[in-house]
Amino acid sequence: EGVLHPKWSGLRLKDPSDPLPTCEAFSPERPDAALLNDWVGLRCADDERERCQQLAELVRDVDGPKDAMTLLRFLRARKQDVQQAADQYTNAHRWYASNPLVSGFRLGTVDASLHRR
């Protein structure tokens, strides 16, 4: 069994002094579409999948990714409340679009060397 990436797994350390798992095996690039939409691999129940489809419909006009992994992240963050997840998704993606620092990191127009240490 491999080490799970903390960003995607919700991994928590048992003790603050425990070493962080290595993330060297993970590409800094976004995973491919097959992984992002792997409902079984994401351990998504049928009712959660239906809620994700409802969420996708509510945010269809908002710029941003609508893959299963992203929608599940927002849905689970709002404890399965579809409307709250839609509000959070909308607010987050409006903020991303309006924040030049975020877009600068994504476009490579900001010096990220301090964040790579």
Wavefront OBJ file of the C-alpha trace (Angstrom):
o trace
v 0.000 0.000 0.000
v 1.472 3.338 -1.075
v 1.580 6.595 0.788
v -1.404 8.816 0.060
v -0.849 12.390 -1.037
v -2.082 14.655 1.796
v -3.784 17.099 -0.591
v -6.162 14.537 -2.063
v -6.584 12.081 0.786
v -7.403 14.257 3.758
v -4.471 12.531 5.481
v -3.881 13.669 9.059
v -0.813 13.044 11.139
v -1.383 11.093 14.356
v 1.227 13.103 16.189
v 2.527 16.570 15.290
v 6.090 15.239 15.344
v 5.333 12.525 12.754
v 7.183 13.149 9.481
v 5.130 14.290 6.529
v 4.739 11.695 3.769
v 6.806 12.317 0.685
v 5.035 13.734 -2.333
v 7.896 13.066 -4.782
v 5.902 10.428 -6.665
v 3.172 12.928 -7.479
v 3.363 15.239 -10.431
v 2.744 18.922 -9.733
v 0.416 18.834 -12.744
v -3.284 18.208 -12.345
v -4.170 14.476 -12.639
v -5.579 13.284 -15.967
v -9.317 13.177 -16.639
v -9.566 9.417 -16.098
v -8.371 9.750 -12.500
v -10.363 12.912 -11.831
v -13.591 11.176 -12.848
v -12.965 7.739 -11.341
v -16.079 7.452 -9.164
v -15.080 4.034 -7.801
v -11.531 5.107 -7.015
v -12.871 8.207 -5.270
v -15.012 5.952 -3.048
v -18.141 7.799 -4.026
v -21.536 6.376 -3.063
v -24.466 6.545 -5.494
v -26.218 9.266 -3.482
v -23.017 11.326 -3.461
v -22.714 10.900 -7.208
v -26.270 12.194 -7.652
v -25.482 15.208 -5.469
v -22.365 15.871 -7.575
v -24.514 15.883 -10.689
v -26.876 18.362 -8.995
v -23.885 20.487 -7.993
v -22.511 20.400 -11.555
v -25.861 21.636 -12.823
v -25.940 24.512 -10.301
v -22.429 25.689 -11.205
v -22.544 25.014 -14.956
v -22.168 28.749 -15.755
v -19.204 29.266 -13.401
v -15.725 28.996 -14.920
v -13.746 26.203 -13.297
v -13.237 22.441 -13.354
v -16.345 20.276 -13.019
v -14.666 16.892 -12.624
v -15.778 14.389 -9.988
v -12.810 14.984 -7.682
v -13.328 18.752 -7.585
v -17.086 18.552 -7.092
v -16.720 15.915 -4.376
v -14.224 18.110 -2.561
v -16.707 20.991 -2.384
v -19.658 18.710 -1.596
v -17.833 16.958 1.247
v -16.556 20.279 2.609
v -20.174 21.403 2.969
v -21.327 18.089 4.495
v -23.307 17.016 1.414
v -25.365 20.241 1.232
v -25.568 20.860 -2.518
v -26.604 24.526 -2.312
v -23.868 25.400 0.175
v -21.327 23.528 -1.984
v -22.503 25.473 -5.052
v -22.159 28.767 -3.172
v -18.665 27.851 -1.980
v -17.606 26.704 -5.480
v -18.943 29.911 -7.042
v -17.259 32.157 -4.482
v -13.958 30.274 -4.700
v -13.798 30.414 -8.491
v -14.791 34.077 -8.614
v -11.962 34.750 -6.158
v -9.495 32.731 -8.264
v -10.493 34.709 -11.348
v -10.149 38.073 -9.613
v -6.908 37.377 -7.738
v -3.853 38.140 -9.882
v -1.545 36.250 -7.540
v -3.420 32.974 -8.079
v -3.572 33.410 -11.839
v 0.087 34.496 -11.806
v 1.158 31.211 -10.243
v -0.948 29.251 -12.705
v 0.330 31.180 -15.717
v 3.910 31.293 -14.488
v 4.046 35.085 -14.388
v 4.856 35.197 -10.647
v 8.229 34.189 -9.217
v 7.397 31.064 -7.209
v 10.974 30.279 -6.135
v 10.261 31.123 -2.484
v 7.457 28.581 -2.434
v 9.596 25.748 -3.804
v 12.132 25.582 -0.982
l 1 2 3 4 5 6 7 8 9 10 11 12 13 14 15 16 17 18 19 20 21 22 23 24 25 26 27 28 29 30 31 32 33 34 35 36 37 38 39 40 41 42 43 44 45 46 47 48 49 50 51 52 53 54 55 56 57 58 59 60 61 62 63 64 65 66 67 68 69 70 71 72 73 74 75 76 77 78 79 80 81 82 83 84 85 86 87 88 89 90 91 92 93 94 95 96 97 98 99 100 101 102 103 104 105 106 107 108 109 110 111 112 113 114 115 116 117
